[in-house]
Amino acid sequence: LLSGDEDTKLTLHGLQQYYIPLEEREKNRKLNELLDELQFNQVIIFVKSTLRATELDKLLRECNFPSIAVHSGVSQEERYVHLSRHHCVGAY
């Protein structure tokens, strides 16, 4: 649920954010742990590069998590198609 007025920034109520500094080699294992432990409806994972986004998308799919990678290498039309399939269009 988004709310806001002239004096405040937009706020997404119910949003939980996590930042855990890790060595690169630890990230996939820790993400897998978090996805198993946390209860969620949707997750957004920010990464540094398009290559990492693509690799992570592949890993999540292999672990049976529905996943889409949205990055600069994906056309706007293709993003819309992927988001529509995952019922994310209009969620922004």
PDB file of N, CA, C and O in Angstrom:
ATOM      1  N   LEU A   1       0.846  -1.165   0.000  1.00  0.00           N
ATOM      2  CA  LEU A   1       0.000   0.000   0.000  1.00  0.00           C
ATOM      3  C   LEU A   1       0.891   1.226   0.000  1.00  0.00           C
ATOM      4  O   LEU A   1       1.708   1.384   0.907  1.00  0.00           O
ATOM      5  N   LEU A   2       0.760   2.097  -0.984  1.00  0.00           N
ATOM      6  CA  LEU A   2       1.545   3.321  -1.040  1.00  0.00           C
ATOM      7  C   LEU A   2       0.767   4.467  -0.436  1.00  0.00           C
ATOM      8  O   LEU A   2      -0.442   4.582  -0.637  1.00  0.00           O
ATOM      9  N   SER A   3       1.462   5.319   0.308  1.00  0.00           N
ATOM     10  CA  SER A   3       0.832   6.530   0.805  1.00  0.00           C
ATOM     11  C   SER A   3       1.857   7.650   0.795  1.00  0.00           C
ATOM     12  O   SER A   3       3.061   7.399   0.753  1.00  0.00           O
ATOM     13  N   GLY A   4       1.379   8.878   0.833  1.00  0.00           N
ATOM     14  CA  GLY A   4       2.276  10.018   0.849  1.00  0.00           C
ATOM     15  C   GLY A   4       1.498  11.299   0.715  1.00  0.00           C
ATOM     16  O   GLY A   4       0.344  11.297   0.286  1.00  0.00           O
ATOM     17  N   ASP A   5       2.135  12.405   1.085  1.00  0.00           N
ATOM     18  CA  ASP A   5       1.539  13.718   0.890  1.00  0.00           C
ATOM     19  C   ASP A   5       2.657  14.692   0.542  1.00  0.00           C
ATOM     20  O   ASP A   5       3.790  14.272   0.308  1.00  0.00           O
ATOM     21  N   GLU A   6       2.353  15.992   0.503  1.00  0.00           N
ATOM     22  CA  GLU A   6       3.336  16.985   0.079  1.00  0.00           C
ATOM     23  C   GLU A   6       4.551  17.028   0.989  1.00  0.00           C
ATOM     24  O   GLU A   6       5.661  17.293   0.525  1.00  0.00           O
ATOM     25  N   ASP A   7       4.360  16.773   2.280  1.00  0.00           N
ATOM     26  CA  ASP A   7       5.444  16.905   3.249  1.00  0.00           C
ATOM     27  C   ASP A   7       6.252  15.635   3.453  1.00  0.00           C
ATOM     28  O   ASP A   7       7.269  15.662   4.145  1.00  0.00           O
ATOM     29  N   THR A   8       5.827  14.528   2.869  1.00  0.00           N
ATOM     30  CA  THR A   8       6.520  13.263   3.103  1.00  0.00           C
ATOM     31  C   THR A   8       6.858  12.587   1.794  1.00  0.00           C
ATOM     32  O   THR A   8       6.282  12.885   0.747  1.00  0.00           O
ATOM     33  N   LYS A   9       7.788  11.686   1.876  1.00  0.00           N
ATOM     34  CA  LYS A   9       8.101  10.854   0.724  1.00  0.00           C
ATOM     35  C   LYS A   9       7.089   9.726   0.667  1.00  0.00           C
ATOM     36  O   LYS A   9       6.434   9.427   1.665  1.00  0.00           O
ATOM     37  N   LEU A  10       6.958   9.101  -0.488  1.00  0.00           N
ATOM     38  CA  LEU A  10       6.082   7.934  -0.600  1.00  0.00           C
ATOM     39  C   LEU A  10       6.611   6.816   0.286  1.00  0.00           C
ATOM     40  O   LEU A  10       7.820   6.604   0.380  1.00  0.00           O
ATOM     41  N   THR A  11       5.713   6.117   0.924  1.00  0.00           N
ATOM     42  CA  THR A  11       6.072   5.029   1.822  1.00  0.00           C
ATOM     43  C   THR A  11       5.331   3.779   1.396  1.00  0.00           C
ATOM     44  O   THR A  11       4.133   3.827   1.115  1.00  0.00           O
ATOM     45  N   LEU A  12       6.027   2.675   1.347  1.00  0.00           N
ATOM     46  CA  LEU A  12       5.418   1.389   1.051  1.00  0.00           C
ATOM     47  C   LEU A  12       5.229   0.670   2.373  1.00  0.00           C
ATOM     48  O   LEU A  12       6.196   0.174   2.951  1.00  0.00           O
ATOM     49  N   HIS A  13       3.997   0.607   2.861  1.00  0.00           N
ATOM     50  CA  HIS A  13       3.707  -0.003   4.152  1.00  0.00           C
ATOM     51  C   HIS A  13       3.810  -1.516   4.054  1.00  0.00           C
ATOM     52  O   HIS A  13       3.381  -2.118   3.070  1.00  0.00           O
ATOM     53  N   GLY A  14       4.377  -2.115   5.075  1.00  0.00           N
ATOM     54  CA  GLY A  14       4.526  -3.560   5.104  1.00  0.00           C
ATOM     55  C   GLY A  14       5.786  -4.046   4.409  1.00  0.00           C
ATOM     56  O   GLY A  14       6.038  -5.250   4.357  1.00  0.00           O
ATOM     57  N   LEU A  15       6.584  -3.126   3.873  1.00  0.00           N
ATOM     58  CA  LEU A  15       7.816  -3.495   3.184  1.00  0.00           C
ATOM     59  C   LEU A  15       8.896  -3.827   4.202  1.00  0.00           C
ATOM     60  O   LEU A  15       9.105  -3.087   5.163  1.00  0.00           O
ATOM     61  N   GLN A  16       9.570  -4.927   3.988  1.00  0.00           N
ATOM     62  CA  GLN A  16      10.723  -5.284   4.806  1.00  0.00           C
ATOM     63  C   GLN A  16      11.938  -5.286   3.906  1.00  0.00           C
ATOM     64  O   GLN A  16      11.928  -5.900   2.838  1.00  0.00           O
ATOM     65  N   GLN A  17      12.995  -4.595   4.337  1.00  0.00           N
ATOM     66  CA  GLN A  17      14.219  -4.540   3.559  1.00  0.00           C
ATOM     67  C   GLN A  17      15.346  -5.188   4.346  1.00  0.00           C
ATOM     68  O   GLN A  17      15.433  -5.055   5.567  1.00  0.00           O
ATOM     69  N   TYR A  18      16.195  -5.883   3.630  1.00  0.00           N
ATOM     70  CA  TYR A  18      17.340  -6.534   4.259  1.00  0.00           C
ATOM     71  C   TYR A  18      18.589  -6.169   3.474  1.00  0.00           C
ATOM     72  O   TYR A  18      18.588  -6.177   2.243  1.00  0.00           O
ATOM     73  N   TYR A  19      19.649  -5.851   4.195  1.00  0.00           N
ATOM     74  CA  TYR A  19      20.955  -5.661   3.578  1.00  0.00           C
ATOM     75  C   TYR A  19      21.946  -6.426   4.429  1.00  0.00           C
ATOM     76  O   TYR A  19      22.098  -6.153   5.619  1.00  0.00           O
ATOM     77  N   ILE A  20      22.612  -7.374   3.822  1.00  0.00           N
ATOM     78  CA  ILE A  20      23.576  -8.194   4.541  1.00  0.00           C
ATOM     79  C   ILE A  20      24.877  -8.157   3.751  1.00  0.00           C
ATOM     80  O   ILE A  20      24.948  -8.723   2.660  1.00  0.00           O
ATOM     81  N   PRO A  21      25.911  -7.500   4.282  1.00  0.00           N
ATOM     82  CA  PRO A  21      27.186  -7.479   3.559  1.00  0.00           C
ATOM     83  C   PRO A  21      27.829  -8.864   3.574  1.00  0.00           C
ATOM     84  O   PRO A  21      28.047  -9.447   4.637  1.00  0.00           O
ATOM     85  N   LEU A  22      28.125  -9.377   2.399  1.00  0.00           N
ATOM     86  CA  LEU A  22      28.694 -10.720   2.263  1.00  0.00           C
ATOM     87  C   LEU A  22      29.781 -10.724   1.203  1.00  0.00           C
ATOM     88  O   LEU A  22      29.812  -9.871   0.317  1.00  0.00           O
ATOM     89  N   GLU A  23      30.657 -11.685   1.310  1.00  0.00           N
ATOM     90  CA  GLU A  23      31.614 -11.940   0.239  1.00  0.00           C
ATOM     91  C   GLU A  23      30.833 -12.515  -0.944  1.00  0.00           C
ATOM     92  O   GLU A  23      29.805 -13.166  -0.755  1.00  0.00           O
ATOM     93  N   GLU A  24      31.311 -12.279  -2.137  1.00  0.00           N
ATOM     94  CA  GLU A  24      30.611 -12.733  -3.345  1.00  0.00           C
ATOM     95  C   GLU A  24      30.290 -14.227  -3.300  1.00  0.00           C
ATOM     96  O   GLU A  24      29.201 -14.643  -3.696  1.00  0.00           O
ATOM     97  N   ARG A  25      31.222 -15.018  -2.826  1.00  0.00           N
ATOM     98  CA  ARG A  25      31.043 -16.477  -2.813  1.00  0.00           C
ATOM     99  C   ARG A  25      29.964 -16.935  -1.833  1.00  0.00           C
ATOM    100  O   ARG A  25      29.492 -18.068  -1.926  1.00  0.00           O
ATOM    101  N   GLU A  26      29.566 -16.068  -0.892  1.00  0.00           N
ATOM    102  CA  GLU A  26      28.567 -16.424   0.116  1.00  0.00           C
ATOM    103  C   GLU A  26      27.138 -16.042  -0.277  1.00  0.00           C
ATOM    104  O   GLU A  26      26.182 -16.499   0.349  1.00  0.00           O
ATOM    105  N   LYS A  27      26.989 -15.221  -1.293  1.00  0.00           N
ATOM    106  CA  LYS A  27      25.693 -14.600  -1.588  1.00  0.00           C
ATOM    107  C   LYS A  27      24.600 -15.584  -1.990  1.00  0.00           C
ATOM    108  O   LYS A  27      23.483 -15.488  -1.482  1.00  0.00           O
ATOM    109  N   ASN A  28      24.884 -16.516  -2.879  1.00  0.00           N
ATOM    110  CA  ASN A  28      23.847 -17.457  -3.318  1.00  0.00           C
ATOM    111  C   ASN A  28      23.349 -18.316  -2.166  1.00  0.00           C
ATOM    112  O   ASN A  28      22.146 -18.537  -2.027  1.00  0.00           O
ATOM    113  N   ARG A  29      24.269 -18.799  -1.343  1.00  0.00           N
ATOM    114  CA  ARG A  29      23.890 -19.634  -0.200  1.00  0.00           C
ATOM    115  C   ARG A  29      23.004 -18.852   0.772  1.00  0.00           C
ATOM    116  O   ARG A  29      21.978 -19.360   1.225  1.00  0.00           O
ATOM    117  N   LYS A  30      23.400 -17.615   1.092  1.00  0.00           N
ATOM    118  CA  LYS A  30      22.629 -16.806   2.039  1.00  0.00           C
ATOM    119  C   LYS A  30      21.260 -16.449   1.464  1.00  0.00           C
ATOM    120  O   LYS A  30      20.263 -16.476   2.186  1.00  0.00           O
ATOM    121  N   LEU A  31      21.201 -16.120   0.196  1.00  0.00           N
ATOM    122  CA  LEU A  31      19.914 -15.815  -0.432  1.00  0.00           C
ATOM    123  C   LEU A  31      18.993 -17.019  -0.365  1.00  0.00           C
ATOM    124  O   LEU A  31      17.810 -16.874  -0.057  1.00  0.00           O
ATOM    125  N   ASN A  32      19.509 -18.189  -0.646  1.00  0.00           N
ATOM    126  CA  ASN A  32      18.716 -19.408  -0.574  1.00  0.00           C
ATOM    127  C   ASN A  32      18.185 -19.623   0.844  1.00  0.00           C
ATOM    128  O   ASN A  32      17.029 -20.009   1.018  1.00  0.00           O
ATOM    129  N   GLU A  33      19.013 -19.379   1.853  1.00  0.00           N
ATOM    130  CA  GLU A  33      18.577 -19.486   3.252  1.00  0.00           C
ATOM    131  C   GLU A  33      17.444 -18.511   3.542  1.00  0.00           C
ATOM    132  O   GLU A  33      16.432 -18.890   4.133  1.00  0.00           O
ATOM    133  N   LEU A  34      17.610 -17.255   3.127  1.00  0.00           N
ATOM    134  CA  LEU A  34      16.587 -16.239   3.381  1.00  0.00           C
ATOM    135  C   LEU A  34      15.269 -16.579   2.695  1.00  0.00           C
ATOM    136  O   LEU A  34      14.202 -16.434   3.292  1.00  0.00           O
ATOM    137  N   LEU A  35      15.338 -17.025   1.457  1.00  0.00           N
ATOM    138  CA  LEU A  35      14.117 -17.368   0.732  1.00  0.00           C
ATOM    139  C   LEU A  35      13.399 -18.549   1.374  1.00  0.00           C
ATOM    140  O   LEU A  35      12.172 -18.636   1.314  1.00  0.00           O
ATOM    141  N   ASP A  36      14.146 -19.449   1.981  1.00  0.00           N
ATOM    142  CA  ASP A  36      13.535 -20.578   2.685  1.00  0.00           C
ATOM    143  C   ASP A  36      12.936 -20.164   4.025  1.00  0.00           C
ATOM    144  O   ASP A  36      11.918 -20.715   4.442  1.00  0.00           O
ATOM    145  N   GLU A  37      13.562 -19.192   4.711  1.00  0.00           N
ATOM    146  CA  GLU A  37      13.152 -18.804   6.062  1.00  0.00           C
ATOM    147  C   GLU A  37      12.045 -17.756   6.090  1.00  0.00           C
ATOM    148  O   GLU A  37      11.161 -17.818   6.945  1.00  0.00           O
ATOM    149  N   LEU A  38      12.078 -16.806   5.176  1.00  0.00           N
ATOM    150  CA  LEU A  38      11.153 -15.673   5.214  1.00  0.00           C
ATOM    151  C   LEU A  38       9.829 -16.012   4.543  1.00  0.00           C
ATOM    152  O   LEU A  38       9.776 -16.792   3.592  1.00  0.00           O
ATOM    153  N   GLN A  39       8.769 -15.413   5.058  1.00  0.00           N
ATOM    154  CA  GLN A  39       7.462 -15.528   4.413  1.00  0.00           C
ATOM    155  C   GLN A  39       7.267 -14.275   3.561  1.00  0.00           C
ATOM    156  O   GLN A  39       7.451 -13.156   4.040  1.00  0.00           O
ATOM    157  N   PHE A  40       6.899 -14.468   2.311  1.00  0.00           N
ATOM    158  CA  PHE A  40       6.760 -13.333   1.406  1.00  0.00           C
ATOM    159  C   PHE A  40       5.805 -13.678   0.276  1.00  0.00           C
ATOM    160  O   PHE A  40       5.564 -14.847  -0.029  1.00  0.00           O
ATOM    161  N   ASN A  41       5.266 -12.625  -0.339  1.00  0.00           N
ATOM    162  CA  ASN A  41       4.461 -12.777  -1.547  1.00  0.00           C
ATOM    163  C   ASN A  41       5.271 -12.416  -2.779  1.00  0.00           C
ATOM    164  O   ASN A  41       5.166 -13.064  -3.820  1.00  0.00           O
ATOM    165  N   GLN A  42       6.082 -11.370  -2.648  1.00  0.00           N
ATOM    166  CA  GLN A  42       6.924 -10.921  -3.751  1.00  0.00           C
ATOM    167  C   GLN A  42       8.267 -10.485  -3.186  1.00  0.00           C
ATOM    168  O   GLN A  42       8.358 -10.024  -2.049  1.00  0.00           O
ATOM    169  N   VAL A  43       9.295 -10.636  -3.987  1.00  0.00           N
ATOM    170  CA  VAL A  43      10.645 -10.246  -3.594  1.00  0.00           C
ATOM    171  C   VAL A  43      11.288  -9.516  -4.760  1.00  0.00           C
ATOM    172  O   VAL A  43      11.146  -9.923  -5.913  1.00  0.00           O
ATOM    173  N   ILE A  44      11.994  -8.438  -4.456  1.00  0.00           N
ATOM    174  CA  ILE A  44      12.828  -7.767  -5.447  1.00  0.00           C
ATOM    175  C   ILE A  44      14.257  -7.861  -4.945  1.00  0.00           C
ATOM    176  O   ILE A  44      14.549  -7.502  -3.805  1.00  0.00           O
ATOM    177  N   ILE A  45      15.135  -8.340  -5.794  1.00  0.00           N
ATOM    178  CA  ILE A  45      16.542  -8.483  -5.440  1.00  0.00           C
ATOM    179  C   ILE A  45      17.339  -7.580  -6.371  1.00  0.00           C
ATOM    180  O   ILE A  45      17.281  -7.732  -7.591  1.00  0.00           O
ATOM    181  N   PHE A  46      18.080  -6.643  -5.796  1.00  0.00           N
ATOM    182  CA  PHE A  46      18.900  -5.734  -6.585  1.00  0.00           C
ATOM    183  C   PHE A  46      20.320  -6.286  -6.671  1.00  0.00           C
ATOM    184  O   PHE A  46      20.885  -6.736  -5.674  1.00  0.00           O
ATOM    185  N   VAL A  47      20.883  -6.244  -7.864  1.00  0.00           N
ATOM    186  CA  VAL A  47      22.244  -6.726  -8.093  1.00  0.00           C
ATOM    187  C   VAL A  47      23.016  -5.679  -8.891  1.00  0.00           C
ATOM    188  O   VAL A  47      22.432  -4.734  -9.422  1.00  0.00           O
ATOM    189  N   LYS A  48      24.330  -5.857  -8.967  1.00  0.00           N
ATOM    190  CA  LYS A  48      25.193  -4.861  -9.606  1.00  0.00           C
ATOM    191  C   LYS A  48      25.182  -4.877 -11.129  1.00  0.00           C
ATOM    192  O   LYS A  48      25.344  -3.828 -11.752  1.00  0.00           O
ATOM    193  N   SER A  49      24.997  -6.022 -11.732  1.00  0.00           N
ATOM    194  CA  SER A  49      25.202  -6.101 -13.179  1.00  0.00           C
ATOM    195  C   SER A  49      24.117  -6.931 -13.863  1.00  0.00           C
ATOM    196  O   SER A  49      23.402  -7.707 -13.228  1.00  0.00           O
ATOM    197  N   THR A  50      24.021  -6.740 -15.167  1.00  0.00           N
ATOM    198  CA  THR A  50      23.066  -7.529 -15.942  1.00  0.00           C
ATOM    199  C   THR A  50      23.466  -9.000 -15.938  1.00  0.00           C
ATOM    200  O   THR A  50      22.601  -9.875 -15.926  1.00  0.00           O
ATOM    201  N   LEU A  51      24.759  -9.278 -15.948  1.00  0.00           N
ATOM    202  CA  LEU A  51      25.228 -10.664 -15.900  1.00  0.00           C
ATOM    203  C   LEU A  51      24.794 -11.330 -14.598  1.00  0.00           C
ATOM    204  O   LEU A  51      24.311 -12.462 -14.605  1.00  0.00           O
ATOM    205  N   ARG A  52      24.967 -10.627 -13.486  1.00  0.00           N
ATOM    206  CA  ARG A  52      24.558 -11.184 -12.189  1.00  0.00           C
ATOM    207  C   ARG A  52      23.045 -11.391 -12.159  1.00  0.00           C
ATOM    208  O   ARG A  52      22.573 -12.394 -11.623  1.00  0.00           O
ATOM    209  N   ALA A  53      22.283 -10.462 -12.722  1.00  0.00           N
ATOM    210  CA  ALA A  53      20.821 -10.598 -12.765  1.00  0.00           C
ATOM    211  C   ALA A  53      20.419 -11.843 -13.545  1.00  0.00           C
ATOM    212  O   ALA A  53      19.535 -12.586 -13.120  1.00  0.00           O
ATOM    213  N   THR A  54      21.059 -12.068 -14.670  1.00  0.00           N
ATOM    214  CA  THR A  54      20.754 -13.234 -15.501  1.00  0.00           C
ATOM    215  C   THR A  54      21.138 -14.529 -14.795  1.00  0.00           C
ATOM    216  O   THR A  54      20.380 -15.499 -14.814  1.00  0.00           O
ATOM    217  N   GLU A  55      22.319 -14.545 -14.171  1.00  0.00           N
ATOM    218  CA  GLU A  55      22.763 -15.740 -13.448  1.00  0.00           C
ATOM    219  C   GLU A  55      21.846 -16.044 -12.266  1.00  0.00           C
ATOM    220  O   GLU A  55      21.501 -17.199 -12.019  1.00  0.00           O
ATOM    221  N   LEU A  56      21.454 -14.996 -11.537  1.00  0.00           N
ATOM    222  CA  LEU A  56      20.578 -15.188 -10.382  1.00  0.00           C
ATOM    223  C   LEU A  56      19.198 -15.668 -10.819  1.00  0.00           C
ATOM    224  O   LEU A  56      18.603 -16.527 -10.169  1.00  0.00           O
ATOM    225  N   ASP A  57      18.692 -15.120 -11.909  1.00  0.00           N
ATOM    226  CA  ASP A  57      17.410 -15.563 -12.458  1.00  0.00           C
ATOM    227  C   ASP A  57      17.459 -17.057 -12.767  1.00  0.00           C
ATOM    228  O   ASP A  57      16.531 -17.794 -12.434  1.00  0.00           O
ATOM    229  N   LYS A  58      18.529 -17.495 -13.398  1.00  0.00           N
ATOM    230  CA  LYS A  58      18.696 -18.916 -13.730  1.00  0.00           C
ATOM    231  C   LYS A  58      18.747 -19.767 -12.463  1.00  0.00           C
ATOM    232  O   LYS A  58      18.098 -20.810 -12.392  1.00  0.00           O
ATOM    233  N   LEU A  59      19.510 -19.332 -11.468  1.00  0.00           N
ATOM    234  CA  LEU A  59      19.627 -20.070 -10.210  1.00  0.00           C
ATOM    235  C   LEU A  59      18.277 -20.182  -9.502  1.00  0.00           C
ATOM    236  O   LEU A  59      17.918 -21.255  -9.018  1.00  0.00           O
ATOM    237  N   LEU A  60      17.532 -19.084  -9.441  1.00  0.00           N
ATOM    238  CA  LEU A  60      16.226 -19.097  -8.779  1.00  0.00           C
ATOM    239  C   LEU A  60      15.258 -20.038  -9.488  1.00  0.00           C
ATOM    240  O   LEU A  60      14.505 -20.764  -8.839  1.00  0.00           O
ATOM    241  N   ARG A  61      15.279 -20.025 -10.808  1.00  0.00           N
ATOM    242  CA  ARG A  61      14.414 -20.936 -11.572  1.00  0.00           C
ATOM    243  C   ARG A  61      14.781 -22.393 -11.311  1.00  0.00           C
ATOM    244  O   ARG A  61      13.903 -23.247 -11.189  1.00  0.00           O
ATOM    245  N   GLU A  62      16.085 -22.675 -11.226  1.00  0.00           N
ATOM    246  CA  GLU A  62      16.535 -24.042 -10.936  1.00  0.00           C
ATOM    247  C   GLU A  62      16.074 -24.501  -9.555  1.00  0.00           C
ATOM    248  O   GLU A  62      15.887 -25.695  -9.321  1.00  0.00           O
ATOM    249  N   CYS A  63      15.891 -23.539  -8.636  1.00  0.00           N
ATOM    250  CA  CYS A  63      15.413 -23.842  -7.282  1.00  0.00           C
ATOM    251  C   CYS A  63      13.893 -23.745  -7.187  1.00  0.00           C
ATOM    252  O   CYS A  63      13.338 -23.737  -6.088  1.00  0.00           O
ATOM    253  N   ASN A  64      13.216 -23.672  -8.339  1.00  0.00           N
ATOM    254  CA  ASN A  64      11.750 -23.630  -8.430  1.00  0.00           C
ATOM    255  C   ASN A  64      11.117 -22.369  -7.852  1.00  0.00           C
ATOM    256  O   ASN A  64       9.977 -22.402  -7.389  1.00  0.00           O
ATOM    257  N   PHE A  65      11.857 -21.248  -7.877  1.00  0.00           N
ATOM    258  CA  PHE A  65      11.271 -19.960  -7.525  1.00  0.00           C
ATOM    259  C   PHE A  65      10.878 -19.271  -8.824  1.00  0.00           C
ATOM    260  O   PHE A  65      11.701 -19.186  -9.736  1.00  0.00           O
ATOM    261  N   PRO A  66       9.641 -18.774  -8.938  1.00  0.00           N
ATOM    262  CA  PRO A  66       9.289 -18.010 -10.133  1.00  0.00           C
ATOM    263  C   PRO A  66      10.142 -16.744 -10.158  1.00  0.00           C
ATOM    264  O   PRO A  66      10.212 -16.027  -9.160  1.00  0.00           O
ATOM    265  N   SER A  67      10.778 -16.470 -11.266  1.00  0.00           N
ATOM    266  CA  SER A  67      11.741 -15.378 -11.321  1.00  0.00           C
ATOM    267  C   SER A  67      11.749 -14.735 -12.696  1.00  0.00           C
ATOM    268  O   SER A  67      11.530 -15.398 -13.710  1.00  0.00           O
ATOM    269  N   ILE A  68      12.007 -13.430 -12.715  1.00  0.00           N
ATOM    270  CA  ILE A  68      12.264 -12.716 -13.959  1.00  0.00           C
ATOM    271  C   ILE A  68      13.420 -11.761 -13.704  1.00  0.00           C
ATOM    272  O   ILE A  68      13.536 -11.189 -12.620  1.00  0.00           O
ATOM    273  N   ALA A  69      14.263 -11.594 -14.693  1.00  0.00           N
ATOM    274  CA  ALA A  69      15.357 -10.633 -14.615  1.00  0.00           C
ATOM    275  C   ALA A  69      14.959  -9.413 -15.430  1.00  0.00           C
ATOM    276  O   ALA A  69      14.655  -9.525 -16.618  1.00  0.00           O
ATOM    277  N   VAL A  70      14.960  -8.256 -14.798  1.00  0.00           N
ATOM    278  CA  VAL A  70      14.640  -7.003 -15.474  1.00  0.00           C
ATOM    279  C   VAL A  70      15.897  -6.141 -15.411  1.00  0.00           C
ATOM    280  O   VAL A  70      16.319  -5.721 -14.333  1.00  0.00           O
ATOM    281  N   HIS A  71      16.489  -5.882 -16.573  1.00  0.00           N
ATOM    282  CA  HIS A  71      17.718  -5.088 -16.632  1.00  0.00           C
ATOM    283  C   HIS A  71      17.818  -4.413 -17.990  1.00  0.00           C
ATOM    284  O   HIS A  71      16.950  -4.585 -18.846  1.00  0.00           O
ATOM    285  N   SER A  72      18.874  -3.652 -18.177  1.00  0.00           N
ATOM    286  CA  SER A  72      19.010  -2.843 -19.394  1.00  0.00           C
ATOM    287  C   SER A  72      19.103  -3.669 -20.669  1.00  0.00           C
ATOM    288  O   SER A  72      18.873  -3.143 -21.758  1.00  0.00           O
ATOM    289  N   GLY A  73      19.434  -4.940 -20.558  1.00  0.00           N
ATOM    290  CA  GLY A  73      19.525  -5.789 -21.735  1.00  0.00           C
ATOM    291  C   GLY A  73      18.197  -6.373 -22.175  1.00  0.00           C
ATOM    292  O   GLY A  73      18.133  -7.082 -23.179  1.00  0.00           O
ATOM    293  N   VAL A  74      17.136  -6.083 -21.435  1.00  0.00           N
ATOM    294  CA  VAL A  74      15.801  -6.596 -21.753  1.00  0.00           C
ATOM    295  C   VAL A  74      14.973  -5.429 -22.285  1.00  0.00           C
ATOM    296  O   VAL A  74      14.858  -4.398 -21.622  1.00  0.00           O
ATOM    297  N   SER A  75      14.400  -5.582 -23.465  1.00  0.00           N
ATOM    298  CA  SER A  75      13.608  -4.499 -24.049  1.00  0.00           C
ATOM    299  C   SER A  75      12.373  -4.213 -23.193  1.00  0.00           C
ATOM    300  O   SER A  75      11.926  -5.063 -22.423  1.00  0.00           O
ATOM    301  N   GLN A  76      11.835  -3.014 -23.339  1.00  0.00           N
ATOM    302  CA  GLN A  76      10.645  -2.624 -22.586  1.00  0.00           C
ATOM    303  C   GLN A  76       9.481  -3.564 -22.886  1.00  0.00           C
ATOM    304  O   GLN A  76       8.732  -3.941 -21.985  1.00  0.00           O
ATOM    305  N   GLU A  77       9.335  -3.938 -24.150  1.00  0.00           N
ATOM    306  CA  GLU A  77       8.251  -4.844 -24.540  1.00  0.00           C
ATOM    307  C   GLU A  77       8.418  -6.208 -23.865  1.00  0.00           C
ATOM    308  O   GLU A  77       7.455  -6.781 -23.354  1.00  0.00           O
ATOM    309  N   GLU A  78       9.643  -6.715 -23.871  1.00  0.00           N
ATOM    310  CA  GLU A  78       9.919  -8.012 -23.249  1.00  0.00           C
ATOM    311  C   GLU A  78       9.693  -7.951 -21.730  1.00  0.00           C
ATOM    312  O   GLU A  78       9.175  -8.898 -21.139  1.00  0.00           O
ATOM    313  N   ARG A  79      10.084  -6.836 -21.108  1.00  0.00           N
ATOM    314  CA  ARG A  79       9.835  -6.655 -19.668  1.00  0.00           C
ATOM    315  C   ARG A  79       8.343  -6.732 -19.383  1.00  0.00           C
ATOM    316  O   ARG A  79       7.916  -7.404 -18.444  1.00  0.00           O
ATOM    317  N   TYR A  80       7.548  -6.037 -20.204  1.00  0.00           N
ATOM    318  CA  TYR A  80       6.102  -6.019 -20.013  1.00  0.00           C
ATOM    319  C   TYR A  80       5.520  -7.427 -20.127  1.00  0.00           C
ATOM    320  O   TYR A  80       4.663  -7.817 -19.333  1.00  0.00           O
ATOM    321  N   VAL A  81       5.990  -8.183 -21.116  1.00  0.00           N
ATOM    322  CA  VAL A  81       5.512  -9.560 -21.304  1.00  0.00           C
ATOM    323  C   VAL A  81       5.841 -10.396 -20.071  1.00  0.00           C
ATOM    324  O   VAL A  81       4.979 -11.105 -19.552  1.00  0.00           O
ATOM    325  N   HIS A  82       7.093 -10.314 -19.599  1.00  0.00           N
ATOM    326  CA  HIS A  82       7.500 -11.087 -18.419  1.00  0.00           C
ATOM    327  C   HIS A  82       6.695 -10.683 -17.188  1.00  0.00           C
ATOM    328  O   HIS A  82       6.219 -11.539 -16.444  1.00  0.00           O
ATOM    329  N   LEU A  83       6.546  -9.379 -16.976  1.00  0.00           N
ATOM    330  CA  LEU A  83       5.806  -8.897 -15.805  1.00  0.00           C
ATOM    331  C   LEU A  83       4.336  -9.290 -15.889  1.00  0.00           C
ATOM    332  O   LEU A  83       3.721  -9.604 -14.869  1.00  0.00           O
ATOM    333  N   SER A  84       3.765  -9.277 -17.094  1.00  0.00           N
ATOM    334  CA  SER A  84       2.370  -9.690 -17.268  1.00  0.00           C
ATOM    335  C   SER A  84       2.183 -11.153 -16.904  1.00  0.00           C
ATOM    336  O   SER A  84       1.201 -11.518 -16.259  1.00  0.00           O
ATOM    337  N   ARG A  85       3.121 -11.983 -17.316  1.00  0.00           N
ATOM    338  CA  ARG A  85       3.044 -13.416 -16.997  1.00  0.00           C
ATOM    339  C   ARG A  85       3.092 -13.669 -15.496  1.00  0.00           C
ATOM    340  O   ARG A  85       2.491 -14.619 -14.993  1.00  0.00           O
ATOM    341  N   HIS A  86       3.813 -12.808 -14.790  1.00  0.00           N
ATOM    342  CA  HIS A  86       3.945 -12.972 -13.340  1.00  0.00           C
ATOM    343  C   HIS A  86       2.957 -12.090 -12.574  1.00  0.00           C
ATOM    344  O   HIS A  86       3.082 -11.914 -11.362  1.00  0.00           O
ATOM    345  N   HIS A  87       1.982 -11.540 -13.287  1.00  0.00           N
ATOM    346  CA  HIS A  87       0.919 -10.730 -12.678  1.00  0.00           C
ATOM    347  C   HIS A  87       1.473  -9.531 -11.916  1.00  0.00           C
ATOM    348  O   HIS A  87       0.956  -9.175 -10.857  1.00  0.00           O
ATOM    349  N   CYS A  88       2.523  -8.908 -12.450  1.00  0.00           N
ATOM    350  CA  CYS A  88       3.134  -7.754 -11.796  1.00  0.00           C
ATOM    351  C   CYS A  88       2.742  -6.440 -12.457  1.00  0.00           C
ATOM    352  O   CYS A  88       2.988  -5.379 -11.885  1.00  0.00           O
ATOM    353  N   VAL A  89       2.145  -6.476 -13.631  1.00  0.00           N
ATOM    354  CA  VAL A  89       1.772  -5.249 -14.326  1.00  0.00           C
ATOM    355  C   VAL A  89       0.709  -4.537 -13.513  1.00  0.00           C
ATOM    356  O   VAL A  89      -0.273  -5.139 -13.079  1.00  0.00           O
ATOM    357  N   GLY A  90       0.923  -3.250 -13.316  1.00  0.00           N
ATOM    358  CA  GLY A  90      -0.013  -2.466 -12.518  1.00  0.00           C
ATOM    359  C   GLY A  90       0.331  -2.478 -11.044  1.00  0.00           C
ATOM    360  O   GLY A  90      -0.328  -1.805 -10.252  1.00  0.00           O
ATOM    361  N   ALA A  91       1.344  -3.225 -10.664  1.00  0.00           N
ATOM    362  CA  ALA A  91       1.730  -3.288  -9.254  1.00  0.00           C
ATOM    363  C   ALA A  91       2.634  -2.139  -8.865  1.00  0.00           C
ATOM    364  O   ALA A  91       2.941  -1.965  -7.686  1.00  0.00           O
ATOM    365  N   TYR A  92       3.066  -1.352  -9.836  1.00  0.00           N
ATOM    366  CA  TYR A  92       4.007  -0.284  -9.528  1.00  0.00           C
ATOM    367  C   TYR A  92       3.287   0.995  -9.260  1.00  0.00           C
ATOM    368  O   TYR A  92       3.919   2.013  -8.981  1.00  0.00           O
TER     369      TYR A  92
END
